[in-house]
Amino acid sequence: MMNRFHKACRLLTCLTILFGLVVAAGVDRPDAYVLPSEQLLQFMAVHFSKFDTLVVKHSLERESGEGVQNFEEILIMKNPDLFHAEIGDSFANQNRVVDRSYRMLFFSSTRSRAANLLREAGVDLDKVSYTRVDGTIAYLIGDRGPESPKLAVEKARFLPLFFVYPSSLAGSSELINVTFRDYRQVDQGWYPFEILCSSGKGWAERYEIRSIQANVPVEPSIFLKPHEESRPAESPAKDEKIDAIIEMFEQKYGQ
């Protein structure tokens, strides 16, 4: 009789432990609950809602079939979609233009603006799952297929970590892959101090931020049309104008 009692106790203990493990596994599973894209984009937009202008000076390493080239660039951006880029020093391949529309993520100051940006990029907002980017758990908005547009948002801070979108340049069919690293607080928002950008067309770019200023006054006349990159200087007078712009920002806002 006593032997049966001990066996029953051991069985009950084993079942209790097994039940506990099953419950714990269910709680710890990262896919136990997935936030809808509307909430994710709302949480993400808060980090960029205070940005009106950004003046960024970064070093750029470009790798292509022509080899590796390095130069500096000053990027001046204004909400919602104005930006102007200037090459800081002489560079032989300034004619090369790549789609860097990902920069508009940092002016996605509302959920609707972020959602519109992703829709235009072809991201399926109805599909949300979990993924990892460089070992970091993130929400993935969009289809998981390798050729599908998508956005990965860090689970802990709701910051964009990885963005895949089709180039909007005329005649281009390439898919752009962008990874955002080393986020730091800038004024009342966040900005990645390292950005990796590449495509299947055989080029890759790496940006390292040297300095960044948020919400400083900028001259409206310096902006080109939205989504238009800087072009090579056409005359000595234009060269002098570019140098003057760069010198003005460096003297006024620091290196």
N, C-alpha and C positions, 0 to 999 in steps of 0.2 A: 504494500500500500504506500509506504513512504517512498519507495523507488519510483512509483508512478507519479507521485506528487512532485518529486525533484525533476523528472522528465518534463512534466507539464510546465513547471516554472522556467526551465531552460528554453522550452519552445516559445513560451510567452515573451521571454527576454529577447530571443532572436527576432521574433516578429516585430517587437517594439523598435529594436535597433534598425531593422530593415525599413520599417515605416518612416522612421526619422530620416534615414538616408534618402529615401524617395522624396519626401517633402522638401528636404534641404536642397536636393538637386533641382527640384522644380523652382525653388525660390531663386537660386543662384544662376539659373540659365539666363544668358543675356537676351534671349528672344522670348522671355516670359511675357513682355509687353513692349510693343513698339508704338511710339508716338506717331500720330498722323503728320503729314508734311506741313499742314497749316500751322500746327503748334511749333514744329521745329524751325520753320522760317520766321515765325514771330520771335522766338527766343534768339535766333541768330541776328535778326535785324536790330535788336536792341544794342548790340555791340557797335553798330555803325550809324546809329540814328543821329549822333551829334556831329558827324563830319559834314562840313560844307565845302571846305577846300583841303587839299593835301599837296604839299610840295615835297617831293621825294628825290633824293640824290642816291643813286645806287651804282655799283659796279656790275658790269654785265659780261658774262663769259658765253660766247656763242660757238657752238660746235656744229660743223656741217661738213659737206664733202670737200670744202675748201680748206679744212683744218680748223684749228681753234683760234679764236680772236677775242681780245679783251679790250674793253673801253668803258668809259663812264657816261652816264646819262642823267639828265635832270628831267623829272616828270612832274608836270603841274596839272592837277585835276580839280575840277569843280563840279559839285552836285548839280544836276543828276548825271549827265553823261558827257561833259566837256573835258578834254584832256589835250595836253600839248607836250611833246617830247623834244628835247634838244640834246644832241651829241656833245659831250663835254670836251672832246679832243678829236683830232683828225682820225678818220676811220675810212678805210678804202671801200668797204662794202655797205655804205649807208643807204644804197638803193634798195636793199633787201627789206621787205615789209612782211611782217607776220601778224596774225590776228591775236591781239592781247585783250580781248573783250572781258576776260576774267576780272579785270580791274574794276568793272562795274559792280562786282559783288560787294566792294567796300563802300559803295554808296547805296546799297539796298537798305534804305533806312526804314522801310515798312515791310510788313509781310506781303502785301499785294505787289509791291515793286520787286521783291525777291522772286515771288511766284511768276510774275510776268517775264523776268529775265530767264528763268529756267524753262518756261514754256517756249519762249522764242528759241532756246537752244535745243529744244526737242526732248527735254527731260520729262519722263512720265511721273507726275506728281502723285498718282494713285498708288504707286509701288514704293513701299518703305520697308527696309529690312536692316539687319545688323551686318557690319563688316569690320575689318581692322585695316588701319593705315599706319604703316611703320610700327606695328604692334599696339597702336592705340585703338580702343573700341570706339566705333562711330556708327551713326545712323547713315544708311545709304538711301538716297532718294533717287528713284529711277530703276530701270532694268539692269540686272546684274551682268548681262552679256558684255563681252569685251569691246564690242563695236557700238555700244549704246551710250548716249549722253547720260550723265549722272553727276550727283553731288554728294560727297561724304561730309557729314557734319559731326564734329567731335561730341561724344556723348556727355562728357563732363562739363564742358564750357560752351557748347553749341557754337563752335567756330568752324568755318569751312576748312577741310583738310585736303580734299582732292576733288577736282572738277574736270569733267570730260565733256567737250562740246564741239560741234562742227564749226569750222572756220566760216566766217561771214564774208570773207574777201571774194570779190567777183572771180569766177572761174576756178575757185579752189574747192577741192573735195576732201581735204584733210581733216582728221579728227585731232583736236588739241587736247593734250593731257597736262594738267597743272597740279603740282603738289605744293602745299603751303606749310612752312615750318617756322619754328622759333617765333611764336607770337609774343608780342610785347605790348604793354599798354601805351597808347599814344593819346594824350589829352584825356578825353572821356570815352575813348574807344580802344580797339585792338587792331594791330596790323602785323602781318608776317614779315620777319626780317630776312627770311630766305625763301625764295620761290624758284621752283624747278618747272620748266615748261618745255614740252617736246611734242613731236608728232611722228607719224609713220612715214613722213616724207624725207626723213633723214637729217633733221636738224634738232638741236636742243639748246636751250638757253638757261642760264643760272644767274639769278639776281641776288646780290647781297646789299642790304640797305646800309648806306653810310650816314645819312641823316634824314630826318623827316620832321616836318612841321605841319600841324593841323590848324585849320581855321584862321590862316593868315590871309590878309588881303592880297588879291592878285589882279593884274591888269586884264580886263576882259578882251582887249584887242589882240592878245597873244594867242588866243585859242583858234585852232583850225576847226573844220567841221567835225562833228562827232565821228569817232572811229577812224579818223584819218591820222596817219603817222607823219612824223617830220620827214622832210626831203633834204637832199644835199643842198648846200649853199649854191646859189646861182650867180652871185657876184660878190666882190670884196665888201660892198656896202652891207649886204645881208650877213656876211661873216661877222662884221663889226657889231651889227645889231644883236646877233646871237650871243657873242661874247659879252656884250653889255648886259643882256638879260641874266646870264649865268653869274656874272660878277655882282650884279645887284642883289640876287638872292643869297649869294654866299656872304656878302658883306652885311646884309640886313638880318639874315636868320642863322648865320653860322654855317660851319662846314658840316 
